[in-house]
Amino acid sequence: MLWIQECANEGGITITQLLEVTNLSVSYHTYAGEVQSVRGISFDVKEGETLAIVGESGCGKSVTARSIMGLIKPPIGEIKLSSEIRYRGKNILTFTSKEWAYYRGGESSIIFQDALTALNPTMTIGDQITENIFAHEKISKKAAVERATGLLEQVGIPDASKKLKSYPHQLSGGMRQRVMIAIAFACNPKLLIADEPTTALDVTIQAQILDMIRSLQVKKNTSVMLITHDLGIVANIASRVIIMYSGRIVERGSSDDIFYHPKHPYTIALLRAIPKLTDKSKEKLYSIEGRPPDLLDPPKGCPFAARCPYCMNVCVEANPESFDFGLGHTASCWLHHSQAPKVEWSI
Ligand SMILES: Nc1ncnc2c1ncn2[C@@H]1O[C@H](COP(=O)(O)OP(=O)(O)OP(=O)(O)O)[C@@H](O)[C@H]1O
């Protein structure tokens, strides 16, 4: 099955857009009312790049990931009609079931935070890896088992051929997460969504898992969407970063833009919250006071206004437009309006 590729030309280099999300809005219909989980976000993922989506709990990161994987189930979940998600130029929201079957697990795959819930407790890990391969390729059992063994070796599982016969509960949390990565890479996906892939793991295992995703990505030229609440982990991994808040994108840019030239007070607050090795003070770690707005009734102005130290009257009344700082760096904050007072901030 072939889909048209859309190409863009940036500075003489042809960049292939793998995924283009345009005006994505997703709601959940609950007893309490309509939760506006994602509110009109647009972004793209280029071939082979790592894009990080960062924001605190409840800002809509996972709902965005689930939308791209076709996992929003109506009638409770609703992707609004104005939304588009184009994979190699084709709007996946109009896929037939045959196209979904080809795309999901084959062209794209997802690693969830909690491997124990995501894996099937009643199947051996070998069967779970080969099941995905059989679903997408005509391949002999022997070749599928060989590939599964090779994948387990690549993700650093010792005694791989023996481990194929293990069940998820017989493995440690870090090992289970490696199995998820093996399943996700089994069919050489073009797009991998890693949704908080290391949150449940301790720091050293976290680093190993991220390194592994990175090396498999480079080997297979996979595009990775890394979803995390922890801005600290994306610095050495992502080429571009999107900062989400309350269902919206509030800032986007290259890793350098976000870490060295942040333009949104929320990004600055996230940067301040990263623990620093050089910080010898005994003071408590910085945390952002207050809570994000209720998505059942989001505010009409800037969603960060209530927590923002620089809040002006206009911030409460109108959602800021997106201000462009060049080379894909944008921020939605009234402070960048030409007539706004100039503020100095440090991280
Ligand atoms: N099945 C659901 N039913 C109702 N509301 C939901 C459902 N799934 C998500 N939401 C709501 O949508 C909003 C966005 O949730 P989402 O899971 O995308 O957040 P997140 O940024 O990924 O946070 P976390 O890191 O905690 O998962 C939240 O307000 C959440 O309560």
The ligand as an SDF file (V2000), in Angstrom:
LIG
                    3D

 31 33  0  0  0  0  0  0  0  0999 V2000
  -11.0800    8.4080   28.6870 N   0  0  0  0  0  0  0  0  0  0  0  0
  -11.1930    9.6660   29.1400 C   0  0  0  0  0  0  0  0  0  0  0  0
  -12.3660   10.1170   29.6210 N   0  0  0  0  0  0  0  0  0  0  0  0
  -12.4890   11.3810   30.0680 C   0  0  0  0  0  0  0  0  0  0  0  0
  -11.4880   12.2990   30.0660 N   0  0  0  0  0  0  0  0  0  0  0  0
  -10.2970   11.8900   29.6130 C   0  0  0  0  0  0  0  0  0  0  0  0
  -10.0780   10.5740   29.1170 C   0  0  0  0  0  0  0  0  0  0  0  0
   -8.7900   10.4690   28.7260 N   0  0  0  0  0  0  0  0  0  0  0  0
   -8.2220   11.6780   28.9590 C   0  0  0  0  0  0  0  0  0  0  0  0
   -9.1320   12.5290   29.4850 N   0  0  0  0  0  0  0  0  0  0  0  0
   -8.8970   13.9170   29.8810 C   0  0  0  0  0  0  0  0  0  0  0  0
   -8.2400   14.5950   28.8350 O   0  0  0  0  0  0  0  0  0  0  0  0
   -7.2770   15.4990   29.3630 C   0  0  0  0  0  0  0  0  0  0  0  0
   -5.9390   15.2120   28.7260 C   0  0  0  0  0  0  0  0  0  0  0  0
   -5.5000   13.9050   29.1600 O   0  0  0  0  0  0  0  0  0  0  0  0
   -4.1400   13.2420   28.6960 P   0  0  0  0  0  0  0  0  0  0  0  0
   -4.1550   11.8270   29.1830 O   0  0  0  0  0  0  0  0  0  0  0  0
   -3.9270   13.4690   27.2530 O   0  0  0  0  0  0  0  0  0  0  0  0
   -3.0830   14.0830   29.5230 O   0  0  0  0  0  0  0  0  0  0  0  0
   -1.5180   13.8990   29.5440 P   0  0  0  0  0  0  0  0  0  0  0  0
   -0.9360   15.2280   29.2190 O   0  0  0  0  0  0  0  0  0  0  0  0
   -1.0950   12.7610   28.7180 O   0  0  0  0  0  0  0  0  0  0  0  0
   -1.2650   13.6000   31.0760 O   0  0  0  0  0  0  0  0  0  0  0  0
   -0.6380   12.2870   31.7490 P   0  0  0  0  0  0  0  0  0  0  0  0
    0.8220   12.4520   31.5950 O   0  0  0  0  0  0  0  0  0  0  0  0
   -1.0900   12.3620   33.1500 O   0  0  0  0  0  0  0  0  0  0  0  0
   -1.2220   11.1240   30.9930 O   0  0  0  0  0  0  0  0  0  0  0  0
   -7.2810   15.3330   30.8730 C   0  0  0  0  0  0  0  0  0  0  0  0
   -8.0940   16.3530   31.4240 O   0  0  0  0  0  0  0  0  0  0  0  0
   -7.9290   13.9830   31.0720 C   0  0  0  0  0  0  0  0  0  0  0  0
   -8.6320   13.9360   32.2950 O   0  0  0  0  0  0  0  0  0  0  0  0
  1  2  1  0
  2  3  1  0
  2  7  2  0
  3  4  2  0
  4  5  1  0
  5  6  2  0
  6  7  1  0
  6 10  1  0
  7  8  1  0
  8  9  2  0
  9 10  1  0
 10 11  1  0
 11 12  1  0
 11 30  1  0
 12 13  1  0
 13 14  1  0
 13 28  1  0
 14 15  1  0
 15 16  1  0
 16 17  2  0
 16 18  1  0
 16 19  1  0
 19 20  1  0
 20 21  2  0
 20 22  1  0
 20 23  1  0
 23 24  1  0
 24 25  2  0
 24 26  1  0
 24 27  1  0
 28 29  1  0
 28 30  1  0
 30 31  1  0
M  END
$$$$
